[in-house]
Amino acid sequence: MPSSIDICSNALMLIGDNPISSFQDAGAGAQVAAALYQVTKEELLAEHPWSFALKQQRLNRLSQIPDKLTNYQYAFQLPTDLIRVWNVQDHTDYILIDGLLYSNQTTLLCTYIYNVADTSLPPHVVKALQYKLAEDFAMSVTEDQQKSQLMAVKASTQTAKAMGIDSQGRPQMGIIDSPLVDARFSGTNSADRRGY
């Protein structure tokens, strides 16, 4: 799988610039790539619950007590490789403050998006990342606004494709009985509506 240098080189070639062999190469391309690669990658990862970038971890409860104004009793340490919290089971109420998670639950299982190794990115995500980088690189390297706008359209299209591919690897969510839905249908439950 491609490295961060490979991905950045391809992004630079998409805008008509020369490829790079390291982030220390001479020229604007390498400087811009070194400055923007990691933040652009993390931004893309944060946009979607990518199946390859999800982890679950029981959070460590800290001894410190949150300020009473927060209305939460416990503080939890977030994982060091976290990019974004996706959900906390059992769908408990929580808040993120200053790098900690506050909750009233004594134990928490957190599902989160983590910073995947560059070489573990699947091909459809690599392509989306290359176009996002090309969009970011275009103005800094070529000063061509039209090229930047073209790369933005391509990045959006490829990201949507990548999300679609990723979503196909998961089962569809089933219809769950709900008192609100049952009330809407005059008290008949969903099994009755389906004719079972």
QUIKABEL-V578599 format. One record per backbone hydrogen bond with DSSP energy under -0.5 kcal/mol. CO is the residue of the C=O (numbers start at 1). NH is the residue of the N-H. E is the energy in kcal/mol with one decimal. If there is no record, write none. Layout:
{{CO	NH	E} {CO	NH	E}}
//
This chain:
{{3	7	-2.4} {4	8	-2.4} {5	9	-2.8} {6	10	-2.3} {7	11	-2.0} {8	12	-2.5} {9	13	-2.3} {10	14	-1.8} {11	15	-0.8} {12	15	-0.7} {12	17	-2.8} {13	16	-1.5} {22	25	-1.4} {27	31	-1.5} {28	32	-2.9} {29	33	-2.5} {30	34	-2.5} {31	35	-1.9} {32	36	-2.4} {33	37	-2.3} {36	40	-2.3} {37	41	-2.6} {38	42	-2.4} {39	43	-2.0} {40	44	-2.1} {41	45	-2.3} {42	46	-2.0} {43	47	-0.7} {44	47	-0.9} {45	48	-0.9} {48	50	-2.2} {50	53	-1.4} {51	54	-0.8} {53	114	-2.3} {55	112	-2.6} {57	59	-0.5} {57	110	-2.8} {60	77	-2.7} {64	75	-0.6} {67	70	-2.0} {67	72	-0.5} {68	71	-1.3} {74	103	-2.0} {75	62	-3.1} {76	101	-2.3} {77	60	-0.6} {79	82	-1.2} {81	115	-1.8} {84	113	-3.0} {87	111	-3.0} {88	91	-1.3} {88	92	-0.7} {89	109	-1.0} {93	104	-0.6} {95	97	-0.6} {95	102	-3.1} {97	100	-1.8} {99	78	-0.8} {100	97	-2.4} {100	102	-0.5} {101	76	-2.5} {102	95	-1.8} {103	74	-2.5} {108	59	-2.1} {108	110	-0.6} {109	89	-2.8} {110	57	-2.1} {110	112	-0.5} {111	86	-2.6} {111	87	-2.0} {112	55	-2.3} {113	83	-3.3} {113	84	-1.4} {114	116	-1.4} {117	120	-1.9} {118	121	-1.4} {122	125	-1.0} {122	126	-2.3} {123	127	-2.3} {124	128	-1.3} {125	129	-2.7} {126	130	-2.5} {127	131	-1.9} {128	132	-2.2} {129	133	-2.7} {130	134	-2.5} {131	135	-2.3} {132	136	-2.0} {133	137	-3.3} {134	138	-2.1} {135	139	-0.7} {136	140	-0.7} {137	141	-3.0} {138	142	-2.3} {138	143	-1.1} {138	144	-0.8} {139	143	-0.6} {143	145	-0.7} {144	148	-2.0} {145	149	-2.4} {146	150	-2.4} {147	151	-2.4} {148	152	-1.9} {149	153	-1.9} {150	154	-2.3} {151	155	-2.7} {152	156	-2.3} {153	157	-2.4} {154	158	-2.7} {155	159	-2.4} {156	160	-2.1} {157	161	-2.0} {158	162	-2.6} {159	163	-2.5} {160	164	-2.1} {161	165	-2.6} {162	166	-2.5} {163	167	-2.5} {164	168	-1.4} {166	169	-1.2} {167	170	-1.5} {178	182	-3.0} {179	183	-2.3} {180	184	-1.6} {181	185	-1.4} {182	187	-2.4} {183	186	-1.4} {185	188	-1.6} {189	192	-0.6} {189	193	-1.7} {190	194	-1.6} {191	195	-0.5} {191	196	-2.4} {192	195	-0.9}}
//
